[in-house]
Structures are given as C-alpha cells and as structure tokens.
C-alpha cells in the first residue's frame, strides 16, 4: 500500500495506491509472459513506475530538503511525479517538471496528477528529455533520473552513453548546491559518474525492497528465477533492489 504518514491527502493516497497496484500487476505480467522491448513506445501500457517504498522515500527526502523546484525523468504515468508534487505542495508551493517521451503516458500522467489534485504544482514536457530539460527555468532542488535504457540488451547505446548519464550531464549545471538526485535503474556509467568525487557529487546505494518482491515464494520472484541470465528484462533491474541517492556538492 502506497502510504506515508506525511501523505494525508486522501486524493493523493487513492491515486498512489491504484498506481502502485497497476505497476505491480503489469510488471508481474511482463515477467511471467516474457514480454519486453527496447522500444519505449511498445511498452505504452506498462507503467514501469517507482514502487511505493521508493516513492515514500522520495516524498520524505524532498520534504526534508524543503524542495520547491524538481525534475522527474522519466515521468511515465506519473507516480514519482505525484510523490514529488505532494512534497512540493507540502513545502509551501513550487513546481515539478516531468519529462516523458510516450504521448499515451503523458496523457495518463496528466489525468493522474489532476485526480490527485496536484495540477497546480506540475508541468509535464512531452518529448526527448535531452531537449525538453535543457532549461527548467531555475535552480533544481531535486531530480529523479529514471528513464528508459537505450537498447534491448544494454543500458548504453553502441559506443555511446546511457540516457541517464546524458540527462544527468544536462541537468548538472542547473542543480543547486545540496540538490538531491535519485536513480534506481543503476546504469553502470551513471553510477560511475556520480560516485567519482571529481564530478561534484556524494553518492551511495540505498537498499529498498519492494513489497511485491519481499516474499521469496511469491509468483514474481519465482518467475524471475526462471529467466535466463541474459534475459533483456533483467537489464531493467539492479542486482540489489534500491536506489542511488546522490547530493550535489
């Protein structure tokens, strides 16, 4: 259940609980059927959102940091966006800028944000985040860097960098000192970059176990164990569930 003691608005809670269940159900279906694609447009019906546990951590850290301007890449159907927007609202106001490539997910995110009563705190930019986030209009306090990978089999395009690292480098000049970054896809080049102190970040992996993966005998865990080691779907998940939490010097 997507609940945090600090998230007291019943509209927000209803939407987050629904989105969390839809995310669990669709991800489990993808695992059990082997459905996967490197094309984000082919997965327009798969939320691929953060889980409730990660969402609560996003809300709590954003509240503690008094965040008023945040970025959410990629927004998908709006779960992480709602957690951030609720924190911004509860901090007294501000703006969360979402970036999403798939038009169907943009429309779904806007509906979900509206249902949660958070439209006044959100702007969703449709298109390639490497273009739409070039200028967010002011210093960034908090950024989620959780976008789609580049190919079926790898987080990096041939001879290139991951989308996560591309977006991070785009956002870095816009991050204020003390800004918080969250990433849970664990792209190797992204991790290498934020863990290198010469790049101006302090960073650590925080273990967060999603509730749908906590039961060792559960259907999802059993299905994951049956996948071959080179299954494209496994590229989506880090070896240890959680997120990379980074702070800008």
Secondary structure, 3 states (H helix, E strand, C coil): CCCCCCCCCHHHHHHHHHHHHHHHHHHHHHHHHCCCCCCHHHHCCCCCCCCHHHHHHHHHHHHHCCCCEEEEECCCCCHHHHHHHHHHHHCCCCEEEEEECCHHHHHHHHHHHHHCCCHHHEEEEECCHHHHCCCCCCCEEEEEECCCCCCCCCCCCCCCCCHHHHHHHHHHCCEEEEEEEEECCCCHHHHHHHHCHHHCEEEEEEECCCHHHCCCCCHHHHHHHHCCCCCHHHHHCCCCCEEEEEEEC
